[in-house]
Amino acid sequence: MDEQGMVNVLIESLYAMGYDEESIQIRTFEEAGNKGLVLSFPSGNEFQVTVVQSRRG
């Protein structure tokens, strides 16, 4: 699994936990050269999650 694969796992996990398009907005910030997510909630809270592969197997 690479960084993009982990981003996909995180997105799928959020949806599996019951979040949907009304309860969370999920965007990637791949265009900045990084792999990660920006999670925005209706309350106005926002989180940035960066995914960095620290070791290759």
C-alpha positions as CSV (number, residue, x, y, z in Angstrom):
1,M,0.0,0.0,0.0
2,D,1.3,3.5,-0.8
3,E,0.2,6.9,0.5
4,Q,-2.7,7.2,-1.9
5,G,-3.9,3.8,-0.9
6,M,-3.9,4.9,2.8
7,V,-5.8,8.1,1.9
8,N,-8.5,5.9,0.2
9,V,-8.7,3.6,3.3
10,L,-9.2,6.7,5.5
11,I,-12.0,8.0,3.2
12,E,-13.7,4.6,3.1
13,S,-13.5,4.3,6.9
14,L,-15.2,7.6,7.4
15,Y,-18.1,6.6,5.2
16,A,-18.2,3.1,6.8
17,M,-18.6,4.9,10.2
18,G,-21.7,6.5,9.0
19,Y,-20.5,9.9,7.8
20,D,-22.0,11.1,4.6
21,E,-21.8,14.2,2.3
22,E,-24.2,16.0,4.7
23,S,-22.2,15.4,7.8
24,I,-18.6,15.8,6.5
25,Q,-16.9,17.3,3.5
26,I,-13.8,15.4,2.4
27,R,-11.2,17.0,0.1
28,T,-7.7,16.0,-0.8
29,F,-4.8,18.3,-1.0
30,E,-2.8,16.3,-3.4
31,E,-2.3,19.3,-5.7
32,A,0.2,20.7,-3.2
33,G,2.4,17.7,-3.7
34,N,1.3,16.0,-0.5
35,K,-1.1,13.1,0.2
36,G,-3.8,13.9,2.7
37,L,-7.3,15.0,3.5
38,V,-9.1,18.1,4.6
39,L,-12.1,17.2,6.7
40,S,-14.7,19.9,7.2
41,F,-17.7,19.5,9.5
42,P,-21.0,21.4,9.6
43,S,-20.0,22.9,12.9
44,G,-17.1,24.7,11.2
45,N,-14.4,22.5,12.6
46,E,-11.8,21.5,10.0
47,F,-8.9,19.1,10.2
48,Q,-6.0,18.5,7.9
49,V,-4.6,14.9,7.9
50,T,-1.3,14.4,6.1
51,V,-0.3,10.9,5.0
52,V,3.4,10.2,4.8
53,Q,4.8,6.7,4.2
54,S,7.6,6.3,6.6
55,R,8.9,2.9,5.5
56,R,8.6,0.8,2.4
57,G,8.3,-2.9,2.7
